[in-house]
Amino acid sequence: MITTVVADGKNEYEFIDLLKKRAQNSDKNVVPIVSEIIENVAENGDKAVKEYTVKFDGKAPEKVEITSDEIDSLIEKYDKDYLETIKKAAANIADFHKRQVQQSWLTTKNNGVMMGQRIRGLKRVGIYVPGGTAAYPSSVLMNAVPAKIAGVEEIIMCTPPQKDGTPNPNIIAAAKVAGVEKIVMCTPCGADGKVYPSTLVAANEAGVDEIYKVGGAQAIAAMAFGTESVPKVDKIVGPGNIFVALAKKAVFGYVSIDSIAGPSEILVLADETANPRYVAADLLSQAEHDEMASAILITTSEELAKKVSEEVDKFVEVLSRKEIIEKSLENYGYILVAEDMDEAIDAVNDIASEHMEIVTRDPFSVMTKIKNAGAIFIGEYSSEPLGDYFAGPNHVLPTNGTAKFFSALSVDDFIKKSSIISYSREALERIHTDIEQFAECEKLTAHANSIKVRFED
């Protein structure tokens, strides 16, 4: 059941406040556990990783590394047809992100001044790919493709296992299509301490050079600090459960991170012209992620609100993740009936949703008034899953209202910029007194002196 709220100047803000309190980065029960894991791994490396493998997965493997011979013996078992689908998606993602590439530049003036900016890809990036309650090979593409385009030299990929202790083969296949040349895949082993054959096959298909049997918060810690087996990275990207999210938060500063991802969100802004069946289907596409996901319709039509609610109830009965959807809708499923489009747009901008669909009579006109959203989908045939899998723009998006100041994952997240400054003696002489005055105003006499000494004659 999805809750319907009629705007009265107050009610609409009550559920907005509720949404803002559901962040994954403040669970007081989980924080101490994650902190202990990170500190232990940072200090004890592989020894700590092995302890957590035993604790969370039942048994640690006798040998950490898996040989290429073990992988080669099972290379014929993966379904090649799926590769064609993700190749098409990867091509779209690459085409979009190539347009984001920045170039180094240098400008030289006749007066002896040279300035510029140097763009370089990061040396080593760690990608965490969810694979617990649901597997997301699309996340491999969305993280790895822009990293490769940015010029990242080495990518480490960590992914948790399926229930049988193996990573999803489709996740690993996506890594291959993404063009990752070197992957260190961290994944927990089965209860017998072994990696299942399907893991080895999938790893080979992805071009995996090394496999380490570790996952969860300890994988984040291993990538952040490095162990005897897992190399230290410069940046960690990719979503995960609350343990992964809080681990990323804790290691920020030792390494860079993309963001602390919260539960998934969708907001549909619609008027009376919208198809209620389409709207309902799109709302549920995000509600099925997990019980904390939010699905919101903001509309100016009470009739549409009623019909969408009815369609939602029908769909829930036949969808495979019914229990998760029901809990998600109970917690964070809302329909807000606004008095007019201006009020609806104000609410949209206040919520700043991860995914936002506009299904109105003139959606492009409405789009110009949207200030805060991770990704905007325009028109009734631009359903949110189009962006999740295939269109090309990145699906790693700001959540929990952070679209007010964060952007989608992009090539920019995998580069660093160095400024270039070069002045001749003549150029510095023309402005040296200005610099000295600045320094003296701030009472930094050593700063001023470093300029003065060059013109003591």
C-alpha positions as CSV (number, residue, x, y, z in Angstrom):
1,M,0.0,0.0,0.0
2,I,1.4,3.4,-1.0
3,T,0.5,6.4,1.1
4,T,-1.4,9.3,-0.5
5,V,-0.8,12.8,0.9
6,V,-2.8,15.8,-0.1
7,A,-0.9,19.1,0.1
8,D,-2.1,21.5,2.8
9,G,1.1,23.5,3.4
10,K,2.3,21.0,6.1
11,N,1.8,17.4,5.3
12,E,4.0,17.3,2.3
13,Y,7.0,18.3,4.4
14,E,6.4,15.7,7.0
15,F,7.3,12.9,4.6
16,I,10.2,14.9,3.1
17,D,11.7,15.1,6.6
18,L,11.2,11.4,7.1
19,L,13.0,10.7,3.8
20,K,16.0,12.7,5.0
21,K,16.3,10.7,8.2
22,R,16.8,7.4,6.4
23,A,20.5,7.8,5.5
24,Q,22.7,4.7,5.7
25,N,25.6,6.6,7.2
26,S,24.5,7.0,10.8
27,D,23.5,3.6,12.2
28,K,24.8,3.6,15.7
29,N,24.8,-0.2,16.0
30,V,26.8,-0.8,12.9
31,V,29.5,2.0,13.3
32,P,31.4,0.2,16.1
33,I,31.5,-3.0,14.2
34,V,32.8,-1.3,11.0
35,S,35.4,0.7,13.0
36,E,36.7,-2.5,14.6
37,I,37.0,-4.2,11.3
38,I,38.9,-1.3,9.7
39,E,41.3,-0.8,12.6
40,N,42.1,-4.5,12.7
41,V,42.7,-4.9,8.9
42,A,44.8,-1.7,8.9
43,E,47.0,-3.0,11.6
44,N,47.1,-6.8,10.9
45,G,46.5,-7.0,7.2
46,D,45.8,-10.5,5.8
47,K,45.7,-12.0,9.3
48,A,42.6,-9.8,10.1
49,V,41.0,-10.5,6.8
50,K,41.3,-14.2,7.4
51,E,39.7,-13.8,10.8
52,Y,36.7,-12.0,9.4
53,T,36.5,-14.6,6.6
54,V,36.1,-17.3,9.3
55,K,33.7,-15.2,11.3
56,F,31.4,-14.2,8.5
57,D,31.8,-17.0,6.0
58,G,32.5,-20.1,8.1
59,K,36.0,-21.1,7.0
60,A,39.1,-19.5,5.6
61,P,40.8,-21.0,2.6
62,E,44.2,-22.7,3.0
63,K,45.6,-20.8,0.1
64,V,44.6,-17.1,-0.6
65,E,45.5,-16.9,-4.2
66,I,44.0,-19.0,-7.0
67,T,46.2,-20.1,-9.9
68,S,45.5,-19.3,-13.5
69,D,45.5,-23.1,-14.2
70,E,42.4,-23.5,-12.0
71,I,40.7,-20.8,-14.0
72,D,41.8,-22.1,-17.4
73,S,40.3,-25.5,-16.7
74,L,36.8,-24.1,-16.6
75,I,36.8,-21.4,-19.3
76,E,34.2,-23.0,-21.5
77,K,31.2,-22.9,-19.2
78,Y,30.0,-19.3,-19.4
79,D,27.0,-18.2,-21.5
80,K,28.5,-16.1,-24.3
81,D,25.1,-14.7,-25.5
82,Y,24.8,-12.4,-22.5
83,L,28.0,-10.7,-23.5
84,E,26.4,-9.3,-26.6
85,T,23.8,-7.4,-24.6
86,I,26.2,-5.8,-22.2
87,K,28.6,-5.0,-25.1
88,K,25.8,-2.8,-26.5
89,A,25.3,-1.1,-23.1
90,A,29.0,-0.7,-22.6
91,A,29.3,1.1,-26.0
92,N,26.5,3.5,-25.0
93,I,28.1,4.2,-21.7
94,A,31.5,4.7,-23.3
95,D,30.1,7.1,-25.9
96,F,28.5,9.3,-23.2
97,H,31.5,9.4,-20.9
98,K,34.1,10.1,-23.7
99,R,32.4,13.4,-24.1
100,Q,33.3,14.3,-20.5
101,V,37.1,13.9,-21.0
102,Q,39.1,17.0,-20.1
103,Q,42.3,17.9,-21.8
104,S,45.5,19.3,-20.2
105,W,46.1,22.8,-21.3
106,L,48.9,25.5,-21.3
107,T,48.7,29.1,-22.1
108,T,51.7,31.3,-22.8
109,K,51.6,35.1,-22.8
110,N,54.0,37.5,-24.4
111,N,54.9,39.0,-21.0
112,G,56.7,36.0,-19.7
113,V,53.7,34.3,-18.0
114,M,52.9,30.7,-18.5
115,M,50.0,28.9,-16.8
116,G,48.1,25.7,-17.3
117,Q,46.5,22.5,-16.0
118,R,47.6,18.9,-16.2
119,I,45.0,16.2,-16.3
120,R,46.0,12.7,-15.3
121,G,44.1,9.5,-14.4
122,L,44.5,8.0,-11.0
123,K,47.0,5.2,-10.7
124,R,44.8,2.6,-8.9
125,V,41.0,2.6,-8.2
126,G,39.0,0.1,-6.2
127,I,35.5,-0.7,-7.4
128,Y,33.0,-2.3,-5.0
129,V,30.1,-4.0,-6.9
130,P,27.0,-5.1,-4.9
131,G,26.1,-8.7,-5.2
132,G,24.2,-9.7,-2.0
133,T,20.4,-9.6,-2.2
134,A,20.6,-8.6,-5.8
135,A,23.5,-8.7,-8.3
136,Y,24.3,-5.6,-10.4
137,P,26.6,-6.2,-13.3
138,S,25.5,-2.9,-14.6
139,S,27.4,-1.3,-11.8
140,V,30.6,-2.8,-13.1
141,L,30.1,-1.0,-16.4
142,M,29.1,2.3,-14.8
143,N,32.2,2.3,-12.6
144,A,34.8,0.7,-14.8
145,V,34.0,2.3,-18.1
146,P,34.6,5.9,-17.0
147,A,37.6,4.9,-15.0
148,K,39.2,3.4,-18.1
149,I,38.3,6.4,-20.2
150,A,39.9,8.7,-17.5
151,G,43.1,6.8,-17.9
152,V,43.2,4.8,-14.6
153,E,46.1,2.5,-14.8
154,E,44.8,-0.3,-12.6
155,I,41.3,-1.3,-11.3
156,I,40.6,-3.5,-8.4
157,M,37.1,-4.9,-8.2
158,C,35.5,-6.3,-5.0
159,T,32.1,-8.0,-5.0
160,P,30.3,-10.1,-2.4
161,P,29.1,-13.6,-3.2
162,Q,25.7,-15.1,-4.0
163,K,24.2,-17.4,-1.3
164,D,26.3,-20.3,-2.4
165,G,29.5,-18.3,-1.8
166,T,30.2,-17.4,-5.5
167,P,30.1,-14.0,-7.2
168,N,27.5,-13.6,-9.9
169,P,29.0,-14.6,-13.2
170,N,27.2,-11.8,-15.0
171,I,29.0,-9.3,-12.8
172,I,32.4,-10.7,-13.8
173,A,31.4,-10.9,-17.5
174,A,30.5,-7.2,-17.4
175,A,34.0,-6.5,-16.1
176,K,35.4,-8.1,-19.2
177,V,33.2,-6.1,-21.5
178,A,34.1,-2.9,-19.7
179,G,37.6,-3.5,-20.9
180,V,39.2,-3.9,-17.5
181,E,42.7,-5.4,-18.1
182,K,43.7,-6.0,-14.6
183,I,41.2,-6.8,-11.8
184,V,41.8,-8.0,-8.3
185,M,38.5,-9.5,-7.3
186,C,37.8,-9.7,-3.6
187,T,35.1,-12.2,-2.8
188,P,34.3,-14.4,0.2
189,C,34.7,-18.1,-0.2
190,G,32.2,-20.9,0.4
191,A,31.7,-22.6,3.8
192,D,34.4,-25.2,2.8
193,G,37.0,-22.5,2.3
194,K,37.0,-23.0,-1.5
195,V,36.0,-20.7,-4.4
196,Y,33.3,-22.4,-6.5
197,P,34.1,-23.4,-10.1
198,S,31.6,-20.8,-11.5
199,T,33.7,-18.1,-9.8
200,L,36.8,-19.3,-11.6
201,V,35.1,-19.4,-15.0
202,A,33.6,-16.0,-14.5
203,A,36.8,-14.5,-13.4
204,N,38.6,-15.8,-16.5
205,E,36.0,-14.3,-18.7
206,A,36.6,-11.0,-17.0
207,G,40.3,-11.2,-17.5
208,V,41.0,-11.5,-13.8
209,D,44.7,-11.8,-13.0
210,E,44.4,-12.3,-9.2
211,I,41.5,-13.4,-7.0
212,Y,41.4,-12.9,-3.2
213,K,38.8,-14.4,-1.0
214,V,37.5,-11.4,1.0
215,G,34.5,-9.2,0.9
216,G,32.3,-6.7,2.8
217,A,33.7,-3.9,5.1
218,Q,37.0,-5.9,5.3
219,A,37.4,-5.6,1.5
220,I,37.0,-1.8,1.8
221,A,39.6,-1.7,4.5
222,A,42.0,-4.0,2.6
223,M,41.8,-1.7,-0.5
224,A,42.1,1.5,1.6
225,F,45.2,0.4,3.6
226,G,46.6,-2.5,1.6
227,T,47.5,-5.9,3.0
228,E,50.2,-8.4,2.1
229,S,47.8,-9.6,-0.7
230,V,45.5,-6.8,-1.6
231,P,47.2,-3.6,-3.0
232,K,46.3,-0.2,-1.6
233,V,44.2,2.0,-3.9
234,D,43.9,5.7,-4.4
235,K,40.1,5.8,-4.6
236,I,37.2,3.5,-3.8
237,V,33.9,3.8,-5.8
238,G,30.7,1.9,-6.0
239,P,27.7,1.3,-3.7
240,G,27.1,-1.4,-1.1
241,N,25.2,-2.3,2.0
242,I,25.3,-0.3,5.2
243,F,28.6,-2.0,6.3
244,V,30.2,-1.1,3.0
245,A,28.8,2.5,3.1
246,L,30.1,3.1,6.6
247,A,33.4,1.5,5.8
248,K,33.9,3.9,2.9
249,K,33.0,6.8,5.2
250,A,35.5,5.7,7.8
251,V,38.4,5.3,5.3
252,F,37.8,8.7,3.6
253,G,40.9,10.7,4.0
254,Y,43.2,7.7,3.7
255,V,41.8,7.2,0.2
256,S,39.3,9.2,-1.8
257,I,35.7,7.9,-2.3
258,D,33.0,8.8,-4.7
259,S,30.2,9.2,-2.1
260,I,28.4,7.4,0.7
261,A,25.5,5.9,-1.2
262,G,22.1,5.7,0.5
263,P,19.0,3.6,-0.4
264,S,17.7,4.0,-4.0
265,E,15.1,6.6,-4.8
266,I,12.7,7.5,-7.6
267,L,10.4,10.5,-7.9
268,V,7.9,10.8,-10.7
269,L,6.4,14.3,-11.4
270,A,3.2,13.8,-13.4
271,D,0.0,15.6,-14.4
272,E,-3.3,14.3,-15.7
273,T,-1.8,13.3,-19.1
274,A,0.4,10.5,-17.5
275,N,-0.4,6.8,-18.0
276,P,-1.1,5.5,-14.5
277,R,0.1,2.0,-15.4
278,Y,3.5,3.3,-16.6
279,V,3.9,5.5,-13.5
280,A,3.1,2.6,-11.1
281,A,5.5,0.3,-12.9
282,D,8.3,2.9,-12.7
283,L,7.7,3.5,-9.0
284,L,8.1,-0.2,-8.2
285,S,11.2,-0.5,-10.3
286,Q,13.1,1.2,-7.4
287,A,10.9,0.0,-4.5
288,E,12.2,-3.6,-5.3
289,H,15.8,-2.7,-4.5
290,D,15.4,-2.9,-0.7
291,E,13.1,-2.0,2.2
292,M,14.7,1.4,2.6
293,A,14.2,2.5,-1.0
294,S,11.7,5.3,-1.7
295,A,9.2,5.6,-4.4
296,I,7.3,8.9,-4.7
297,L,4.8,10.3,-7.1
298,I,4.1,14.1,-7.0
299,T,1.1,15.0,-9.2
300,T,-1.5,17.8,-9.7
301,S,-4.2,15.2,-10.5
302,E,-6.2,13.5,-7.7
303,E,-7.6,11.1,-10.4
304,L,-4.1,10.1,-11.5
305,A,-3.1,9.6,-7.8
306,K,-6.0,7.2,-7.3
307,K,-5.4,5.2,-10.5
308,V,-1.6,4.9,-9.8
309,S,-2.3,3.6,-6.3
310,E,-4.7,1.0,-7.7
311,E,-2.1,-0.1,-10.3
312,V,0.6,-0.3,-7.7
313,D,-1.5,-2.8,-5.7
314,K,-2.1,-4.9,-8.8
315,F,1.6,-5.0,-9.7
316,V,2.8,-5.9,-6.2
317,E,0.8,-9.1,-6.2
318,V,2.6,-10.5,-9.2
319,L,6.2,-9.2,-8.8
320,S,8.9,-11.5,-7.6
321,R,10.3,-9.3,-4.8
322,K,6.8,-8.7,-3.3
323,E,7.9,-8.7,0.3
324,I,10.7,-6.2,-0.2
325,I,8.4,-3.9,-2.3
326,E,5.6,-4.0,0.3
327,K,8.0,-3.0,3.1
328,S,9.6,-0.3,1.0
329,L,6.2,1.2,0.1
330,E,5.1,1.0,3.7
331,N,8.2,2.8,4.8
332,Y,8.8,5.3,2.1
333,G,6.2,5.0,-0.6
334,Y,4.2,8.3,-1.1
335,I,1.9,10.0,-3.5
336,L,1.7,13.8,-3.0
337,V,-1.2,15.6,-4.6
338,A,-0.1,19.2,-5.1
339,E,-2.4,22.2,-5.7
340,D,-0.5,23.2,-8.8
341,M,2.6,22.5,-10.8
342,D,4.6,25.3,-9.1
343,E,4.0,23.7,-5.7
344,A,4.9,20.3,-7.2
345,I,8.1,21.6,-8.6
346,D,9.0,23.2,-5.3
347,A,8.6,19.8,-3.6
348,V,10.7,18.1,-6.2
349,N,13.6,20.5,-5.7
350,D,13.4,20.1,-2.0
351,I,13.5,16.3,-2.1
352,A,16.4,16.3,-4.7
353,S,15.8,12.7,-5.7
354,E,18.3,10.3,-7.2
355,H,16.1,9.4,-10.1
356,M,13.4,11.8,-11.4
357,E,10.9,11.3,-14.1
358,I,8.9,14.0,-15.7
359,V,5.6,12.8,-17.3
360,T,3.6,16.0,-18.1
361,R,2.0,17.7,-21.1
362,D,5.2,19.8,-21.7
363,P,8.0,17.9,-20.0
364,F,10.9,19.8,-21.5
365,S,9.5,23.1,-20.2
366,V,9.0,21.6,-16.7
367,M,12.6,20.2,-16.9
368,T,14.0,23.8,-17.1
369,K,12.6,24.4,-13.6
370,I,14.2,21.4,-12.0
371,K,17.2,22.4,-9.9
372,N,18.0,19.3,-7.9
373,A,18.0,15.7,-9.3
374,G,20.6,13.1,-9.9
375,A,19.3,12.1,-13.3
376,I,16.2,13.4,-15.1
377,F,14.1,11.2,-17.4
378,I,11.8,13.1,-19.8
379,G,8.7,11.6,-21.3
380,E,6.7,8.5,-20.7
381,Y,9.1,6.3,-22.7
382,S,12.1,7.3,-20.8
383,S,11.6,4.9,-17.9
384,E,14.2,4.8,-15.1
385,P,15.6,1.3,-15.9
386,L,16.6,2.8,-19.3
387,G,19.2,4.8,-17.4
388,D,20.1,1.9,-15.1
389,Y,21.2,-0.3,-17.9
390,F,21.5,1.0,-21.4
391,A,21.2,4.7,-22.2
392,G,24.7,5.7,-21.4
393,P,24.7,8.3,-18.6
394,N,26.0,7.0,-15.3
395,H,23.6,5.3,-12.8
396,V,25.8,5.9,-9.8
397,L,23.9,9.0,-8.5
398,P,23.6,11.2,-5.4
399,T,21.0,10.0,-2.9
400,N,19.3,11.2,0.2
401,G,19.0,14.8,-1.0
402,T,22.7,15.2,-1.9
403,A,21.7,15.9,-5.5
404,K,21.6,19.5,-4.2
405,F,25.4,19.5,-4.2
406,F,26.7,16.2,-5.7
407,S,26.6,15.0,-9.3
408,A,26.5,11.6,-11.1
409,L,29.7,9.5,-11.2
410,S,31.8,10.7,-14.2
411,V,35.2,10.7,-15.8
412,D,36.0,13.6,-13.5
413,D,35.9,11.3,-10.5
414,F,38.8,9.3,-11.8
415,I,41.2,12.1,-12.6
416,K,43.4,14.6,-10.7
417,K,44.4,18.1,-11.8
418,S,47.8,19.7,-11.3
419,S,48.2,23.5,-11.8
420,I,51.2,24.7,-13.8
421,I,52.7,28.2,-13.1
422,S,55.7,29.7,-14.7
423,Y,56.8,33.4,-14.5
424,S,59.9,35.0,-15.9
425,R,61.9,37.4,-13.8
426,E,60.5,40.3,-15.7
427,A,56.9,39.1,-15.2
428,L,57.4,38.6,-11.5
429,E,59.1,42.0,-11.2
430,R,56.0,43.8,-12.5
431,I,53.8,42.5,-9.7
432,H,56.1,41.5,-6.8
433,T,55.0,44.4,-4.6
434,D,51.4,43.3,-4.9
435,I,52.3,39.8,-3.6
436,E,54.4,41.3,-0.8
437,Q,51.5,43.5,0.3
438,F,49.1,40.5,0.4
439,A,51.6,38.5,2.5
440,E,52.3,41.4,4.9
441,C,48.5,42.0,5.3
442,E,48.2,38.3,6.5
443,K,51.3,38.8,8.7
444,L,53.2,36.1,6.8
445,T,56.5,37.8,6.5
446,A,58.3,34.7,5.3
447,H,56.0,34.6,2.3
448,A,56.8,38.3,1.6
449,N,60.5,37.7,2.0
450,S,60.5,34.8,-0.5
451,I,59.5,37.4,-3.1
452,K,61.6,40.3,-1.9
453,V,64.9,38.4,-2.0
454,R,64.6,38.1,-5.8
455,F,64.7,41.9,-6.1
456,E,67.3,43.0,-3.6
457,D,69.7,44.6,-6.1
